[in-house]
Amino acid sequence: MSTNYVILVDIDEKTYVDGHYKDEQRAIDVFEYWAETYPNLEFELAELIAGYSPIPDELFMAKNKVILEFANSLAEITHGENYTKTLH
């Protein structure tokens, strides 16, 4: 059985997914793309243990870029506020 890789990100108690990459290096490259595109979000690269299962549109990262952009902006603001609060 071959290994598949997925990229995950949790936003507001919902996990968004990108993946089913068979090639590990390709999965790493795409993981780095998401991490660079949305630097305030925490992405995870994981091996898919179960067999192939389709990713529903409401959880597929590429179909939810507006949510990712909003969460990234919100995280940037929140991190900035926390940072300035610790300085005072």
C-alpha positions in Angstrom: 0.0 0.0 0.0 1.4 3.4 -1.0 1.6 6.3 1.4 -0.6 9.4 0.7 0.1 12.8 2.3 -2.4 15.5 3.2 -2.0 19.0 4.5 -4.3 20.2 7.3 -5.2 23.5 8.9 -7.6 24.0 11.7 -9.7 27.2 11.6 -12.5 27.8 14.1 -12.9 24.2 15.1 -13.1 23.0 11.5 -10.2 21.2 9.7 -9.5 22.2 6.1 -7.6 19.7 3.9 -5.4 19.7 0.8 -4.0 16.5 -0.4 -3.7 12.9 -1.3 -0.2 13.5 -2.6 1.6 10.3 -3.4 5.0 11.9 -3.7 6.4 13.1 -0.4 8.5 15.9 -1.9 5.5 17.2 -3.8 3.6 17.2 -0.5 6.4 19.1 1.2 6.5 21.7 -1.6 2.7 22.3 -1.4 2.9 22.4 2.4 5.5 25.1 2.1 3.4 27.0 -0.4 0.4 27.1 2.0 2.6 28.0 4.9 4.2 30.9 3.0 0.8 32.1 1.5 -0.8 32.2 5.0 2.1 32.6 7.4 -0.2 33.3 10.5 -1.9 29.9 10.2 -0.4 26.6 11.4 -0.4 23.9 8.8 0.4 20.2 9.4 1.7 17.7 6.9 0.4 14.2 7.7 0.5 10.7 6.3 -2.9 9.4 5.3 -3.4 6.1 7.2 -6.8 5.1 5.7 -7.4 4.5 2.0 -8.3 7.3 -0.4 -11.4 9.3 0.4 -12.5 12.3 -1.5 -12.2 15.7 0.2 -15.6 17.5 0.3 -15.7 21.0 -1.2 -16.5 22.7 2.1 -13.2 21.3 3.6 -11.0 21.6 0.5 -8.5 24.4 1.1 -8.4 25.5 -2.5 -12.2 26.1 -2.5 -12.0 28.0 0.8 -9.3 30.6 0.1 -11.5 33.4 1.4 -11.8 31.7 4.8 -8.1 31.1 4.9 -7.3 34.7 4.0 -9.7 36.0 6.7 -8.3 33.6 9.3 -4.8 34.6 8.4 -5.6 38.3 8.7 -7.4 37.7 12.0 -4.4 35.7 13.3 -2.0 38.5 12.3 -4.1 41.1 14.2 -4.5 38.9 17.2 -0.8 38.0 17.3 0.0 41.7 17.0 -2.3 42.7 19.8 -0.9 40.0 22.1 2.6 41.1 21.2 1.9 44.8 22.0 0.1 43.9 25.2 3.2 42.1 26.5 5.3 45.1 25.8 3.3 47.4 28.1 
